[in-house]
Amino acid sequence: EVQLQASGGGLVQAGGSLRLSCAASGFANRDYSIGWFRQAPGKERERLSYISMSDSTTYYADSVKGRFTISGDSAKNTAYLQMNSLGPEDTAVYYCALVLGWISYSDPMDAAHEYEPDYWGQGTQVTVSS
């Protein structure tokens, strides 16, 4: 059974930082990507960032580019999202997701295509106070 365990959310003041982790297990694919989404109340789900564990390329949405950094440890099937300079607008439930198969985010077509995740983790709440 494929499982994604997200952790690291919490309450932080504006300007602060948090680090989210997503540990994936229960699958044998060597090629896969782990990504992060968020959904704030009353808003649509937003794709934030992805890392290809196949070639370590990354994708960032414009809303987080320069503030968030995604990294991965393929030996642990784990991805991390370092979030800096947080503001109240970053308050949301954050979800990690797993996409199986080869993707390279250095390929503009791959980066632009919103692959539907094969699996989702449970959400972790991030609240940024002003």
A tleap script that builds the chain and sets N, CA, C and O, in Angstrom:
source leaprc.protein.ff14SB
mol = sequence {
  NGLU VAL GLN LEU GLN ALA SER GLY GLY GLY
  LEU VAL GLN ALA GLY GLY SER LEU ARG LEU
  SER CYS ALA ALA SER GLY PHE ALA ASN ARG
  ASP TYR SER ILE GLY TRP PHE ARG GLN ALA
  PRO GLY LYS GLU ARG GLU ARG LEU SER TYR
  ILE SER MET SER ASP SER THR THR TYR TYR
  ALA ASP SER VAL LYS GLY ARG PHE THR ILE
  SER GLY ASP SER ALA LYS ASN THR ALA TYR
  LEU GLN MET ASN SER LEU GLY PRO GLU ASP
  THR ALA VAL TYR TYR CYS ALA LEU VAL LEU
  GLY TRP ILE SER TYR SER ASP PRO MET ASP
  ALA ALA HIE GLU TYR GLU PRO ASP TYR TRP
  GLY GLN GLY THR GLN VAL THR VAL SER CSER
}
set mol.1.N position { 0.854 -1.199 0.000 }
set mol.1.CA position { 0.000 0.000 0.000 }
set mol.1.C position { 0.884 1.242 0.000 }
set mol.1.O position { 1.758 1.402 0.852 }
set mol.2.N position { 0.643 2.101 -0.957 }
set mol.2.CA position { 1.404 3.343 -1.037 }
set mol.2.C position { 0.902 4.312 0.033 }
set mol.2.O position { -0.299 4.523 0.201 }
set mol.3.N position { 1.853 4.883 0.738 }
set mol.3.CA position { 1.509 5.866 1.754 }
set mol.3.C position { 2.440 7.067 1.639 }
set mol.3.O position { 3.629 6.928 1.354 }
set mol.4.N position { 1.874 8.243 1.866 }
set mol.4.CA position { 2.655 9.468 1.951 }
set mol.4.C position { 2.370 10.091 3.305 }
set mol.4.O position { 1.221 10.361 3.655 }
set mol.5.N position { 3.418 10.309 4.045 }
set mol.5.CA position { 3.280 10.878 5.388 }
set mol.5.C position { 3.861 12.282 5.383 }
set mol.5.O position { 5.071 12.472 5.260 }
set mol.6.N position { 2.982 13.254 5.519 }
set mol.6.CA position { 3.414 14.653 5.549 }
set mol.6.C position { 3.526 15.119 6.986 }
set mol.6.O position { 2.735 14.722 7.841 }
set mol.7.N position { 4.497 15.951 7.246 }
set mol.7.CA position { 4.685 16.494 8.588 }
set mol.7.C position { 5.383 17.837 8.506 }
set mol.7.O position { 5.919 18.214 7.464 }
set mol.8.N position { 5.367 18.555 9.626 }
set mol.8.CA position { 6.121 19.794 9.708 }
set mol.8.C position { 5.303 21.061 9.725 }
set mol.8.O position { 5.860 22.149 9.872 }
set mol.9.N position { 4.006 20.955 9.581 }
set mol.9.CA position { 3.185 22.152 9.625 }
set mol.9.C position { 3.126 22.736 11.020 }
set mol.9.O position { 3.625 22.144 11.977 }
set mol.10.N position { 2.516 23.897 11.126 }
set mol.10.CA position { 2.391 24.521 12.438 }
set mol.10.C position { 2.040 25.983 12.318 }
set mol.10.O position { 1.637 26.471 11.262 }
set mol.11.N position { 2.205 26.664 13.427 }
set mol.11.CA position { 1.910 28.092 13.522 }
set mol.11.C position { 3.227 28.857 13.558 }
set mol.11.O position { 4.132 28.523 14.324 }
set mol.12.N position { 3.322 29.874 12.732 }
set mol.12.CA position { 4.537 30.673 12.669 }
set mol.12.C position { 4.156 32.127 12.436 }
set mol.12.O position { 3.120 32.422 11.841 }
set mol.13.N position { 4.991 33.013 12.902 }
set mol.13.CA position { 4.742 34.437 12.669 }
set mol.13.C position { 5.183 34.823 11.265 }
set mol.13.O position { 6.041 34.176 10.663 }
set mol.14.N position { 4.588 35.873 10.767 }
set mol.14.CA position { 4.964 36.378 9.451 }
set mol.14.C position { 6.462 36.656 9.413 }
set mol.14.O position { 7.043 37.190 10.358 }
set mol.15.N position { 7.055 36.284 8.311 }
set mol.15.CA position { 8.500 36.423 8.172 }
set mol.15.C position { 9.270 35.195 8.609 }
set mol.15.O position { 10.475 35.092 8.378 }
set mol.16.N position { 8.575 34.266 9.240 }
set mol.16.CA position { 9.234 33.071 9.752 }
set mol.16.C position { 9.353 31.974 8.714 }
set mol.16.O position { 9.034 32.160 7.540 }
set mol.17.N position { 9.820 30.829 9.178 }
set mol.17.CA position { 10.092 29.695 8.295 }
set mol.17.C position { 9.515 28.406 8.867 }
set mol.17.O position { 9.349 28.262 10.079 }
set mol.18.N position { 9.220 27.490 7.981 }
set mol.18.CA position { 8.822 26.138 8.351 }
set mol.18.C position { 9.419 25.179 7.326 }
set mol.18.O position { 9.704 25.556 6.189 }
set mol.19.N position { 9.598 23.944 7.749 }
set mol.19.CA position { 10.079 22.907 6.844 }
set mol.19.C position { 9.114 21.736 6.882 }
set mol.19.O position { 8.897 21.122 7.926 }
set mol.20.N position { 8.545 21.439 5.735 }
set mol.20.CA position { 7.641 20.309 5.606 }
set mol.20.C position { 8.401 19.100 5.080 }
set mol.20.O position { 9.339 19.229 4.294 }
set mol.21.N position { 7.980 17.936 5.526 }
set mol.21.CA position { 8.560 16.680 5.042 }
set mol.21.C position { 7.454 15.798 4.496 }
set mol.21.O position { 6.322 15.832 4.978 }
set mol.22.N position { 7.788 15.012 3.490 }
set mol.22.CA position { 6.843 14.049 2.922 }
set mol.22.C position { 7.602 12.755 2.666 }
set mol.22.O position { 8.469 12.691 1.795 }
set mol.23.N position { 7.270 11.738 3.428 }
set mol.23.CA position { 7.911 10.438 3.289 }
set mol.23.C position { 6.972 9.490 2.561 }
set mol.23.O position { 5.846 9.260 3.002 }
set mol.24.N position { 7.435 8.945 1.451 }
set mol.24.CA position { 6.623 8.032 0.641 }
set mol.24.C position { 7.103 6.597 0.840 }
set mol.24.O position { 8.300 6.343 0.975 }
set mol.25.N position { 6.171 5.681 0.854 }
set mol.25.CA position { 6.520 4.278 1.032 }
set mol.25.C position { 5.515 3.383 0.324 }
set mol.25.O position { 4.437 3.826 -0.072 }
set mol.26.N position { 5.885 2.119 0.170 }
set mol.26.CA position { 4.959 1.135 -0.375 }
set mol.26.C position { 4.937 1.038 -1.891 }
set mol.26.O position { 3.984 0.500 -2.456 }
set mol.27.N position { 5.973 1.549 -2.566 }
set mol.27.CA position { 6.017 1.428 -4.013 }
set mol.27.C position { 7.441 1.109 -4.434 }
set mol.27.O position { 8.387 1.333 -3.679 }
set mol.28.N position { 7.587 0.579 -5.654 }
set mol.28.CA position { 8.896 0.129 -6.105 }
set mol.28.C position { 9.422 0.923 -7.294 }
set mol.28.O position { 10.525 0.658 -7.772 }
set mol.29.N position { 8.656 1.884 -7.774 }
set mol.29.CA position { 9.082 2.644 -8.935 }
set mol.29.C position { 10.381 3.390 -8.660 }
set mol.29.O position { 10.553 3.998 -7.603 }
set mol.30.N position { 11.280 3.335 -9.615 }
set mol.30.CA position { 12.528 4.077 -9.472 }
set mol.30.C position { 12.377 5.506 -9.969 }
set mol.30.O position { 13.126 6.394 -9.562 }
set mol.31.N position { 11.419 5.723 -10.838 }
set mol.31.CA position { 11.177 7.054 -11.386 }
set mol.31.C position { 9.876 7.601 -10.807 }
set mol.31.O position { 8.806 7.012 -10.961 }
set mol.32.N position { 9.998 8.727 -10.146 }
set mol.32.CA position { 8.816 9.338 -9.550 }
set mol.32.C position { 9.139 10.765 -9.149 }
set mol.32.O position { 10.303 11.161 -9.080 }
set mol.33.N position { 8.112 11.512 -8.891 }
set mol.33.CA position { 8.242 12.884 -8.405 }
set mol.33.C position { 7.380 13.047 -7.171 }
set mol.33.O position { 6.334 12.411 -7.036 }
set mol.34.N position { 7.824 13.894 -6.285 }
set mol.34.CA position { 7.027 14.269 -5.114 }
set mol.34.C position { 6.795 15.762 -5.182 }
set mol.34.O position { 7.709 16.538 -5.459 }
set mol.35.N position { 5.576 16.148 -4.930 }
set mol.35.CA position { 5.229 17.557 -5.011 }
set mol.35.C position { 4.418 18.024 -3.825 }
set mol.35.O position { 3.967 17.238 -2.992 }
set mol.36.N position { 4.249 19.331 -3.780 }
set mol.36.CA position { 3.477 19.975 -2.717 }
set mol.36.C position { 2.394 20.857 -3.324 }
set mol.36.O position { 2.620 21.583 -4.292 }
set mol.37.N position { 1.224 20.771 -2.727 }
set mol.37.CA position { 0.087 21.599 -3.074 }
set mol.37.C position { -0.394 22.263 -1.788 }
set mol.37.O position { 0.000 21.876 -0.688 }
set mol.38.N position { -1.239 23.252 -1.945 }
set mol.38.CA position { -1.905 23.823 -0.784 }
set mol.38.C position { -3.302 24.246 -1.170 }
set mol.38.O position { -3.606 24.506 -2.334 }
set mol.39.N position { -4.140 24.307 -0.155 }
set mol.39.CA position { -5.497 24.775 -0.357 }
set mol.39.C position { -5.917 25.602 0.842 }
set mol.39.O position { -5.947 25.122 1.975 }
set mol.40.N position { -6.236 26.838 0.568 }
set mol.40.CA position { -6.723 27.742 1.604 }
set mol.40.C position { -8.245 27.731 1.573 }
set mol.40.O position { -8.839 27.410 0.543 }
set mol.41.N position { -8.881 28.075 2.680 }
set mol.41.CA position { -10.346 28.085 2.718 }
set mol.41.C position { -10.939 28.955 1.619 }
set mol.41.O position { -10.567 30.117 1.455 }
set mol.42.N position { -11.856 28.379 0.880 }
set mol.42.CA position { -12.533 29.130 -0.160 }
set mol.42.C position { -11.744 29.315 -1.430 }
set mol.42.O position { -12.190 30.004 -2.347 }
set mol.43.N position { -10.573 28.707 -1.493 }
set mol.43.CA position { -9.740 28.846 -2.682 }
set mol.43.C position { -9.493 27.490 -3.331 }
set mol.43.O position { -9.669 26.444 -2.706 }
set mol.44.N position { -9.087 27.527 -4.577 }
set mol.44.CA position { -8.773 26.303 -5.287 }
set mol.44.C position { -7.414 25.772 -4.841 }
set mol.44.O position { -6.558 26.506 -4.347 }
set mol.45.N position { -7.260 24.489 -5.034 }
set mol.45.CA position { -5.976 23.869 -4.753 }
set mol.45.C position { -4.910 24.465 -5.668 }
set mol.45.O position { -5.142 24.693 -6.855 }
set mol.46.N position { -3.746 24.708 -5.093 }
set mol.46.CA position { -2.665 25.352 -5.831 }
set mol.46.C position { -1.433 24.457 -5.861 }
set mol.46.O position { -0.966 23.992 -4.821 }
set mol.47.N position { -0.919 24.224 -7.047 }
set mol.47.CA position { 0.316 23.457 -7.181 }
set mol.47.C position { 1.487 24.370 -6.830 }
set mol.47.O position { 1.593 25.464 -7.384 }
set mol.48.N position { 2.359 23.952 -5.934 }
set mol.48.CA position { 3.442 24.798 -5.463 }
set mol.48.C position { 4.797 24.391 -6.010 }
set mol.48.O position { 5.521 25.220 -6.562 }
set mol.49.N position { 5.135 23.150 -5.865 }
set mol.49.CA position { 6.494 22.731 -6.177 }
set mol.49.C position { 6.543 21.232 -6.376 }
set mol.49.O position { 5.757 20.481 -5.798 }
set mol.50.N position { 7.492 20.808 -7.215 }
set mol.50.CA position { 7.728 19.393 -7.444 }
set mol.50.C position { 9.222 19.148 -7.529 }
set mol.50.O position { 9.985 20.023 -7.938 }
set mol.51.N position { 9.624 17.971 -7.145 }
set mol.51.CA position { 10.975 17.523 -7.401 }
set mol.51.C position { 10.917 16.160 -8.066 }
set mol.51.O position { 10.216 15.257 -7.610 }
set mol.52.N position { 11.664 16.029 -9.149 }
set mol.52.CA position { 11.796 14.732 -9.788 }
set mol.52.C position { 12.899 13.963 -9.074 }
set mol.52.O position { 14.054 14.388 -9.057 }
set mol.53.N position { 12.541 12.848 -8.495 }
set mol.53.CA position { 13.542 12.031 -7.843 }
set mol.53.C position { 14.388 11.277 -8.869 }
set mol.53.O position { 15.390 10.648 -8.529 }
set mol.54.N position { 13.960 11.357 -10.139 }
set mol.54.CA position { 14.709 10.688 -11.211 }
set mol.54.C position { 15.950 11.475 -11.595 }
set mol.54.O position { 17.027 10.908 -11.775 }
set mol.55.N position { 15.788 12.804 -11.720 }
set mol.55.CA position { 16.943 13.609 -12.140 }
set mol.55.C position { 17.135 14.860 -11.294 }
set mol.55.O position { 17.932 15.732 -11.641 }
set mol.56.N position { 16.407 14.950 -10.184 }
set mol.56.CA position { 16.553 16.041 -9.209 }
set mol.56.C position { 16.166 17.407 -9.745 }
set mol.56.O position { 16.501 18.423 -9.137 }
set mol.57.N position { 15.468 17.452 -10.870 }
set mol.57.CA position { 15.006 18.753 -11.349 }
set mol.57.C position { 13.781 19.173 -10.555 }
set mol.57.O position { 13.078 18.346 -9.974 }
set mol.58.N position { 13.545 20.469 -10.545 }
set mol.58.CA position { 12.489 21.008 -9.700 }
set mol.58.C position { 11.595 21.976 -10.459 }
set mol.58.O position { 11.960 22.531 -11.495 }
set mol.59.N position { 10.408 22.150 -9.895 }
set mol.59.CA position { 9.428 23.091 -10.430 }
set mol.59.C position { 8.920 23.937 -9.262 }
set mol.59.O position { 8.717 23.432 -8.157 }
set mol.60.N position { 8.720 25.215 -9.518 }
set mol.60.CA position { 8.120 26.107 -8.525 }
set mol.60.C position { 7.043 26.961 -9.177 }
set mol.60.O position { 7.208 27.441 -10.299 }
set mol.61.N position { 5.955 27.141 -8.471 }
set mol.61.CA position { 4.967 28.111 -8.900 }
set mol.61.C position { 5.512 29.510 -8.646 }
set mol.61.O position { 6.332 29.711 -7.751 }
set mol.62.N position { 5.061 30.459 -9.426 }
set mol.62.CA position { 5.537 31.832 -9.277 }
set mol.62.C position { 5.276 32.373 -7.868 }
set mol.62.O position { 6.043 33.189 -7.358 }
set mol.63.N position { 4.206 31.919 -7.256 }
set mol.63.CA position { 3.824 32.447 -5.942 }
set mol.63.C position { 4.823 32.083 -4.843 }
set mol.63.O position { 4.846 32.727 -3.794 }
set mol.64.N position { 5.643 31.068 -5.071 }
set mol.64.CA position { 6.581 30.642 -4.036 }
set mol.64.C position { 8.028 30.683 -4.494 }
set mol.64.O position { 8.940 30.438 -3.705 }
set mol.65.N position { 8.237 30.984 -5.739 }
set mol.65.CA position { 9.593 31.002 -6.283 }
set mol.65.C position { 10.441 32.022 -5.526 }
set mol.65.O position { 10.029 33.166 -5.336 }
set mol.66.N position { 11.614 31.599 -5.103 }
set mol.66.CA position { 12.495 32.480 -4.354 }
set mol.66.C position { 12.292 32.428 -2.853 }
set mol.66.O position { 13.155 32.877 -2.098 }
set mol.67.N position { 11.167 31.886 -2.405 }
set mol.67.CA position { 10.897 31.770 -0.960 }
set mol.67.C position { 10.900 30.317 -0.495 }
set mol.67.O position { 11.322 30.018 0.622 }
set mol.68.N position { 10.432 29.425 -1.345 }
set mol.68.CA position { 10.352 28.008 -0.994 }
set mol.68.C position { 11.422 27.247 -1.752 }
set mol.68.O position { 11.738 27.566 -2.899 }
set mol.69.N position { 11.974 26.243 -1.101 }
set mol.69.CA position { 12.965 25.382 -1.724 }
set mol.69.C position { 12.597 23.930 -1.473 }
set mol.69.O position { 12.395 23.515 -0.332 }
set mol.70.N position { 12.511 23.163 -2.555 }
set mol.70.CA position { 12.205 21.742 -2.433 }
set mol.70.C position { 13.490 20.944 -2.597 }
set mol.70.O position { 14.347 21.282 -3.413 }
set mol.71.N position { 13.609 19.904 -1.827 }
set mol.71.CA position { 14.758 19.013 -1.934 }
set mol.71.C position { 14.285 17.585 -1.701 }
set mol.71.O position { 13.169 17.356 -1.234 }
set mol.72.N position { 15.134 16.645 -2.027 }
set mol.72.CA position { 14.718 15.258 -1.886 }
set mol.72.C position { 15.853 14.338 -1.503 }
set mol.72.O position { 17.020 14.596 -1.797 }
set mol.73.N position { 15.485 13.272 -0.847 }
set mol.73.CA position { 16.420 12.213 -0.486 }
set mol.73.C position { 15.846 10.928 -1.059 }
set mol.73.O position { 14.952 10.322 -0.469 }
set mol.74.N position { 16.363 10.515 -2.213 }
set mol.74.CA position { 15.791 9.353 -2.882 }
set mol.74.C position { 16.017 8.077 -2.090 }
set mol.74.O position { 15.228 7.138 -2.195 }
set mol.75.N position { 17.078 8.026 -1.303 }
set mol.75.CA position { 17.322 6.834 -0.488 }
set mol.75.C position { 16.222 6.646 0.557 }
set mol.75.O position { 15.929 5.524 0.969 }
set mol.76.N position { 15.627 7.743 0.975 }
set mol.76.CA position { 14.557 7.696 1.968 }
set mol.76.C position { 13.184 7.911 1.355 }
set mol.76.O position { 12.182 7.927 2.069 }
set mol.77.N position { 13.127 8.080 0.025 }
set mol.77.CA position { 11.849 8.390 -0.637 }
set mol.77.C position { 11.153 9.568 0.049 }
set mol.77.O position { 9.942 9.547 0.272 }
set mol.78.N position { 11.925 10.571 0.373 }
set mol.78.CA position { 11.403 11.694 1.138 }
set mol.78.C position { 11.740 13.012 0.450 }
set mol.78.O position { 12.845 13.204 -0.055 }
set mol.79.N position { 10.772 13.902 0.443 }
set mol.79.CA position { 10.983 15.246 -0.077 }
set mol.79.C position { 10.725 16.255 1.037 }
set mol.79.O position { 9.935 16.019 1.951 }
set mol.80.N position { 11.410 17.372 0.929 }
set mol.80.CA position { 11.307 18.425 1.932 }
set mol.80.C position { 10.944 19.733 1.244 }
set mol.80.O position { 11.366 19.997 0.118 }
set mol.81.N position { 10.164 20.537 1.932 }
set mol.81.CA position { 9.838 21.862 1.414 }
set mol.81.C position { 10.219 22.873 2.479 }
set mol.81.O position { 9.552 22.993 3.506 }
set mol.82.N position { 11.292 23.593 2.225 }
set mol.82.CA position { 11.719 24.660 3.125 }
set mol.82.C position { 10.980 25.924 2.728 }
set mol.82.O position { 11.087 26.381 1.590 }
set mol.83.N position { 10.238 26.484 3.655 }
set mol.83.CA position { 9.426 27.652 3.376 }
set mol.83.C position { 9.941 28.816 4.201 }
set mol.83.O position { 9.909 28.782 5.431 }
set mol.84.N position { 10.414 29.839 3.521 }
set mol.84.CA position { 10.951 31.028 4.181 }
set mol.84.C position { 10.098 32.244 3.852 }
set mol.84.O position { 9.291 32.227 2.923 }
set mol.85.N position { 10.292 33.286 4.625 }
set mol.85.CA position { 9.578 34.553 4.410 }
set mol.85.C position { 8.076 34.322 4.292 }
set mol.85.O position { 7.423 34.829 3.379 }
set mol.86.N position { 7.555 33.566 5.210 }
set mol.86.CA position { 6.130 33.238 5.163 }
set mol.86.C position { 5.283 34.454 5.503 }
set mol.86.O position { 5.647 35.286 6.334 }
set mol.87.N position { 4.153 34.526 4.838 }
set mol.87.CA position { 3.202 35.587 5.101 }
set mol.87.C position { 1.823 34.999 5.333 }
set mol.87.O position { 1.599 33.817 5.076 }
set mol.88.N position { 0.893 35.820 5.820 }
set mol.88.CA position { -0.464 35.309 6.068 }
set mol.88.C position { -1.096 34.661 4.842 }
set mol.88.O position { -1.937 33.771 4.969 }
set mol.89.N position { -0.697 35.102 3.670 }
set mol.89.CA position { -1.259 34.529 2.443 }
set mol.89.C position { -0.811 33.088 2.213 }
set mol.89.O position { -1.353 32.400 1.348 }
set mol.90.N position { 0.155 32.638 2.969 }
set mol.90.CA position { 0.615 31.251 2.857 }
set mol.90.C position { -0.167 30.309 3.773 }
set mol.90.O position { 0.050 29.097 3.754 }
set mol.91.N position { -1.060 30.858 4.559 }
set mol.91.CA position { -1.879 30.025 5.433 }
set mol.91.C position { -2.770 29.108 4.610 }
set mol.91.O position { -3.539 29.571 3.768 }
set mol.92.N position { -2.667 27.821 4.853 }
set mol.92.CA position { -3.417 26.835 4.076 }
set mol.92.C position { -3.133 25.447 4.634 }
set mol.92.O position { -2.264 25.266 5.486 }
set mol.93.N position { -3.875 24.485 4.141 }
set mol.93.CA position { -3.525 23.089 4.367 }
set mol.93.C position { -2.602 22.669 3.224 }
set mol.93.O position { -2.927 22.850 2.050 }
set mol.94.N position { -1.471 22.119 3.577 }
set mol.94.CA position { -0.476 21.711 2.595 }
set mol.94.C position { -0.518 20.196 2.429 }
set mol.94.O position { -0.539 19.446 3.405 }
set mol.95.N position { -0.529 19.767 1.175 }
set mol.95.CA position { -0.602 18.346 0.845 }
set mol.95.C position { 0.607 17.954 0.010 }
set mol.95.O position { 1.042 18.713 -0.857 }
set mol.96.N position { 1.148 16.777 0.270 }
set mol.96.CA position { 2.162 16.262 -0.641 }
set mol.96.C position { 1.529 15.224 -1.552 }
set mol.96.O position { 0.491 14.641 -1.236 }
set mol.97.N position { 2.174 15.008 -2.682 }
set mol.97.CA position { 1.621 14.134 -3.710 }
set mol.97.C position { 2.730 13.382 -4.418 }
set mol.97.O position { 3.867 13.844 -4.498 }
set mol.98.N position { 2.382 12.234 -4.920 }
set mol.98.CA position { 3.340 11.361 -5.603 }
set mol.98.C position { 2.878 11.134 -7.034 }
set mol.98.O position { 1.738 10.741 -7.278 }
set mol.99.N position { 3.778 11.387 -7.975 }
set mol.99.CA position { 3.513 11.097 -9.381 }
set mol.99.C position { 4.514 10.046 -9.825 }
set mol.99.O position { 5.722 10.261 -9.734 }
set mol.100.N position { 4.032 8.934 -10.295 }
set mol.100.CA position { 4.907 7.846 -10.725 }
set mol.100.C position { 5.301 8.040 -12.174 }
set mol.100.O position { 4.529 8.544 -12.989 }
set mol.101.N position { 6.548 7.617 -12.481 }
set mol.101.CA position { 7.019 7.716 -13.847 }
set mol.101.C position { 8.072 8.792 -14.002 }
set mol.101.O position { 8.286 9.628 -13.124 }
set mol.102.N position { 8.733 8.737 -15.177 }
set mol.102.CA position { 9.807 9.693 -15.445 }
set mol.102.C position { 9.242 11.063 -15.792 }
set mol.102.O position { 8.424 11.195 -16.702 }
set mol.103.N position { 9.680 12.071 -15.067 }
set mol.103.CA position { 9.384 13.468 -15.373 }
set mol.103.C position { 10.662 14.245 -15.145 }
set mol.103.O position { 11.366 14.028 -14.159 }
set mol.104.N position { 10.957 15.146 -16.054 }
set mol.104.CA position { 12.086 16.038 -15.862 }
set mol.104.C position { 11.592 17.465 -15.932 }
set mol.104.O position { 11.084 17.893 -16.969 }
set mol.105.N position { 11.727 18.196 -14.872 }
set mol.105.CA position { 11.227 19.557 -14.834 }
set mol.105.C position { 12.141 20.533 -15.566 }
set mol.105.O position { 11.854 21.728 -15.632 }
set mol.106.N position { 13.214 20.035 -16.102 }
set mol.106.CA position { 14.016 20.862 -16.999 }
set mol.106.C position { 13.388 20.891 -18.394 }
set mol.106.O position { 13.744 21.726 -19.225 }
set mol.107.N position { 12.474 19.993 -18.636 }
set mol.107.CA position { 11.723 19.978 -19.888 }
set mol.107.C position { 10.535 20.922 -19.723 }
set mol.107.O position { 9.673 20.673 -18.880 }
set mol.108.N position { 10.468 22.000 -20.507 }
set mol.108.CA position { 9.378 22.970 -20.335 }
set mol.108.C position { 7.998 22.344 -20.438 }
set mol.108.O position { 7.056 22.787 -19.781 }
set mol.109.N position { 7.881 21.323 -21.254 }
set mol.109.CA position { 6.565 20.690 -21.391 }
set mol.109.C position { 6.204 19.933 -20.123 }
set mol.109.O position { 5.057 19.963 -19.677 }
set mol.110.N position { 7.175 19.263 -19.552 }
set mol.110.CA position { 6.915 18.556 -18.302 }
set mol.110.C position { 6.603 19.546 -17.185 }
set mol.110.O position { 5.711 19.307 -16.370 }
set mol.111.N position { 7.332 20.648 -17.147 }
set mol.111.CA position { 7.134 21.633 -16.084 }
set mol.111.C position { 5.757 22.274 -16.180 }
set mol.111.O position { 5.132 22.582 -15.165 }
set mol.112.N position { 5.291 22.473 -17.405 }
set mol.112.CA position { 4.011 23.155 -17.600 }
set mol.112.C position { 2.819 22.212 -17.417 }
set mol.112.O position { 1.713 22.650 -17.101 }
set mol.113.N position { 3.054 20.939 -17.615 }
set mol.113.CA position { 1.942 19.982 -17.560 }
set mol.113.C position { 1.603 19.657 -16.111 }
set mol.113.O position { 2.480 19.301 -15.324 }
set mol.114.N position { 0.359 19.779 -15.775 }
set mol.114.CA position { -0.066 19.478 -14.402 }
set mol.114.C position { -0.463 18.002 -14.327 }
set mol.114.O position { -1.627 17.632 -14.482 }
set mol.115.N position { 0.542 17.194 -14.085 }
set mol.115.CA position { 0.295 15.762 -13.950 }
set mol.115.C position { -0.601 15.502 -12.735 }
set mol.115.O position { -0.368 16.031 -11.648 }
set mol.116.N position { -1.602 14.697 -12.941 }
set mol.116.CA position { -2.475 14.336 -11.826 }
set mol.116.C position { -1.730 13.363 -10.934 }
set mol.116.O position { -1.285 12.316 -11.403 }
set mol.117.N position { -1.586 13.685 -9.662 }
set mol.117.CA position { -0.879 12.778 -8.759 }
set mol.117.C position { -1.529 11.403 -8.692 }
set mol.117.O position { -2.748 11.260 -8.787 }
set mol.118.N position { -0.693 10.419 -8.530 }
set mol.118.CA position { -1.201 9.062 -8.352 }
set mol.118.C position { -1.624 8.819 -6.910 }
set mol.118.O position { -2.532 8.034 -6.639 }
set mol.119.N position { -0.966 9.490 -6.009 }
set mol.119.CA position { -1.280 9.330 -4.584 }
set mol.119.C position { -1.136 10.676 -3.879 }
set mol.119.O position { -0.362 11.543 -4.283 }
set mol.120.N position { -1.914 10.810 -2.811 }
set mol.120.CA position { -1.892 12.019 -1.998 }
set mol.120.C position { -1.580 11.661 -0.554 }
set mol.120.O position { -1.968 10.605 -0.054 }
set mol.121.N position { -0.871 12.567 0.097 }
set mol.121.CA position { -0.693 12.437 1.524 }
set mol.121.C position { -1.796 13.173 2.262 }
set mol.121.O position { -2.604 13.879 1.658 }
set mol.122.N position { -1.819 12.999 3.566 }
set mol.122.CA position { -2.776 13.751 4.359 }
set mol.122.C position { -2.278 15.192 4.455 }
set mol.122.O position { -1.083 15.440 4.298 }
set mol.123.N position { -3.130 16.096 4.698 }
set mol.123.CA position { -2.743 17.491 4.772 }
set mol.123.C position { -2.074 17.836 6.085 }
set mol.123.O position { -2.264 17.161 7.096 }
set mol.124.N position { -1.292 18.892 6.051 }
set mol.124.CA position { -0.705 19.439 7.262 }
set mol.124.C position { -0.971 20.941 7.257 }
set mol.124.O position { -0.718 21.632 6.271 }
set mol.125.N position { -1.480 21.421 8.368 }
set mol.125.CA position { -1.908 22.825 8.438 }
set mol.125.C position { -0.706 23.736 8.659 }
set mol.125.O position { 0.137 23.492 9.521 }
set mol.126.N position { -0.656 24.783 7.861 }
set mol.126.CA position { 0.320 25.852 8.057 }
set mol.126.C position { -0.459 27.134 8.301 }
set mol.126.O position { -1.281 27.540 7.479 }
set mol.127.N position { -0.194 27.762 9.432 }
set mol.127.CA position { -0.864 29.004 9.783 }
set mol.127.C position { 0.190 30.064 10.046 }
set mol.127.O position { 1.087 29.881 10.869 }
set mol.128.N position { 0.066 31.171 9.336 }
set mol.128.CA position { 1.020 32.261 9.489 }
set mol.128.C position { 0.275 33.453 10.068 }
set mol.128.O position { -0.668 33.966 9.463 }
set mol.129.N position { 0.703 33.882 11.234 }
set mol.129.CA position { 0.054 35.008 11.899 }
set mol.129.C position { 0.750 36.307 11.516 }
set mol.129.O position { 1.961 36.354 11.303 }
set mol.130.N position { -0.049 37.346 11.438 }
set mol.130.CA position { 0.508 38.653 11.036 }
set mol.130.C position { 0.993 39.436 12.235 }
set mol.130.O position { 1.490 40.552 12.084 }
savepdb mol mol.pdb
quit
